[in-house]
Amino acid sequence: MPESTPTTRVCRDCDGFAAAAITTGTRHPDGTRATLRVACPGCKGTGRTLPAALVRVGK
């Protein structure tokens, strides 16, 4: 009988893809593109969320 593995909760906002690289349209002097790294605001770039019982509200 296989053992069950603990599942991590995937962020529902980003579906596990926590960061994206967005090109700005400009280029650096060496020809590479200028990019911005944007993190998911829901999970703050981790790709996972905590169960509601473990989230601490307030300070």
Backbone as CSV, one residue per row, in Angstrom:
resi,resn,N_x,N_y,N_z,CA_x,CA_y,CA_z,C_x,C_y,C_z
1,MET,0.850,-1.175,0.000,0.000,0.000,0.000,0.896,1.239,0.000
2,PRO,0.695,2.161,-0.945,1.561,3.343,-1.008,1.294,4.304,0.156
3,GLU,2.364,4.950,0.558,2.232,5.947,1.615,1.689,7.235,1.019
4,SER,0.911,7.934,1.800,0.393,9.217,1.313,1.447,10.294,1.552
5,THR,1.598,11.154,0.589,2.546,12.249,0.721,1.791,13.508,1.114
6,PRO,2.370,14.316,1.974,1.686,15.560,2.346,1.622,16.499,1.151
7,THR,0.466,17.038,0.915,0.303,17.951,-0.209,0.465,19.389,0.261
8,THR,1.129,20.182,-0.531,1.253,21.597,-0.224,0.144,22.329,-0.946
9,ARG,-0.375,23.327,-0.321,-1.464,24.080,-0.899,-0.914,25.072,-1.903
10,VAL,-1.379,24.982,-3.130,-0.945,25.875,-4.195,-1.770,27.154,-4.114
11,CYS,-1.115,28.264,-4.326,-1.783,29.568,-4.285,-2.884,29.616,-5.345
12,ARG,-4.060,30.030,-4.951,-5.175,30.065,-5.908,-5.094,31.264,-6.846
13,ASP,-4.323,32.283,-6.476,-4.196,33.462,-7.335,-3.245,33.221,-8.509
14,CYS,-2.115,32.561,-8.236,-1.111,32.383,-9.287,-0.975,30.937,-9.747
15,ASP,-1.666,30.013,-9.099,-1.642,28.591,-9.443,-0.229,28.012,-9.389
16,GLY,0.578,28.505,-8.458,1.931,27.987,-8.269,3.014,28.702,-9.057
17,PHE,2.625,29.526,-10.023,3.602,30.312,-10.788,3.702,31.684,-10.121
18,ALA,4.539,31.769,-9.099,4.538,32.910,-8.195,5.209,34.166,-8.721
19,ALA,6.066,34.044,-9.713,6.773,35.213,-10.215,6.750,35.219,-11.732
20,ALA,6.766,36.411,-12.282,6.781,36.567,-13.731,7.815,37.621,-14.094
21,ALA,8.472,37.424,-15.212,9.417,38.407,-15.733,8.734,39.136,-16.879
22,ILE,8.616,40.438,-16.756,7.910,41.256,-17.735,8.918,42.164,-18.421
23,THR,8.914,42.148,-19.738,9.840,43.025,-20.458,9.265,44.437,-20.499
24,THR,10.159,45.407,-20.405,9.727,46.804,-20.406,9.710,47.403,-21.801
25,GLY,10.308,46.688,-22.766,10.367,47.205,-24.128,11.660,47.918,-24.447
26,THR,12.444,48.216,-23.425,13.737,48.875,-23.662,14.850,47.837,-23.643
27,ARG,16.006,48.235,-24.133,17.166,47.350,-24.162,18.348,48.004,-23.455
28,HIS,19.200,47.164,-22.874,20.433,47.617,-22.255,21.458,47.879,-23.364
29,PRO,22.543,48.592,-23.072,23.562,48.858,-24.093,24.152,47.600,-24.733
30,ASP,24.145,46.467,-24.008,24.694,45.236,-24.590,23.666,44.472,-25.432
31,GLY,22.450,44.985,-25.557,21.435,44.380,-26.400,20.413,43.526,-25.680
32,THR,20.634,43.224,-24.400,19.668,42.424,-23.660,18.458,43.272,-23.281
33,ARG,17.340,42.620,-23.055,16.114,43.345,-22.708,16.060,43.665,-21.216
34,ALA,15.493,44.811,-20.908,15.274,45.191,-19.515,13.983,44.530,-19.040
35,THR,14.057,43.800,-17.920,12.887,43.094,-17.406,12.618,43.476,-15.966
36,LEU,11.384,43.277,-15.558,10.966,43.475,-14.176,10.485,42.143,-13.642
37,ARG,10.854,41.803,-12.405,10.361,40.582,-11.773,9.202,40.986,-10.875
38,VAL,8.049,40.384,-11.108,6.850,40.718,-10.354,6.398,39.483,-9.591
39,ALA,6.212,39.624,-8.287,5.786,38.514,-7.437,4.277,38.572,-7.209
40,CYS,3.683,37.415,-7.013,2.249,37.313,-6.744,1.934,37.989,-5.411
41,PRO,0.945,38.889,-5.365,0.616,39.548,-4.108,-0.097,38.621,-3.121
42,GLY,-0.711,37.558,-3.607,-1.432,36.642,-2.725,-0.514,35.801,-1.862
43,CYS,0.536,35.253,-2.457,1.457,34.374,-1.725,2.814,35.016,-1.504
44,LYS,2.993,36.228,-1.993,4.236,36.986,-1.866,5.425,36.267,-2.504
45,GLY,5.163,35.588,-3.624,6.231,34.976,-4.393,6.636,33.577,-3.986
46,THR,5.900,32.927,-3.088,6.272,31.571,-2.684,5.588,30.503,-3.513
47,GLY,4.406,30.778,-4.054,3.667,29.794,-4.831,2.781,28.896,-4.002
48,ARG,2.861,29.046,-2.693,2.055,28.226,-1.776,1.314,29.116,-0.803
49,THR,0.266,28.589,-0.244,-0.487,29.313,0.774,-0.594,28.464,2.021
50,LEU,-0.843,29.100,3.124,-1.054,28.401,4.383,-2.542,28.139,4.571
51,PRO,-2.895,27.063,5.266,-4.303,26.863,5.589,-4.820,28.036,6.423
52,ALA,-6.092,28.316,6.300,-6.689,29.478,6.964,-6.495,29.428,8.474
53,ALA,-6.436,28.257,9.050,-6.263,28.131,10.497,-4.883,28.587,10.965
54,LEU,-3.899,28.576,10.061,-2.539,28.957,10.434,-2.192,30.405,10.140
55,VAL,-3.066,31.103,9.437,-2.802,32.498,9.072,-3.072,33.382,10.274
56,ARG,-2.110,34.228,10.586,-2.260,35.137,11.712,-2.756,36.478,11.209
57,VAL,-3.838,36.958,11.750,-4.441,38.212,11.323,-3.963,39.340,12.205
58,GLY,-3.688,40.476,11.614,-3.255,41.648,12.380,-1.758,41.681,12.546
59,LYS,-1.305,42.294,13.632,0.137,42.428,13.880,0.601,41.213,14.526
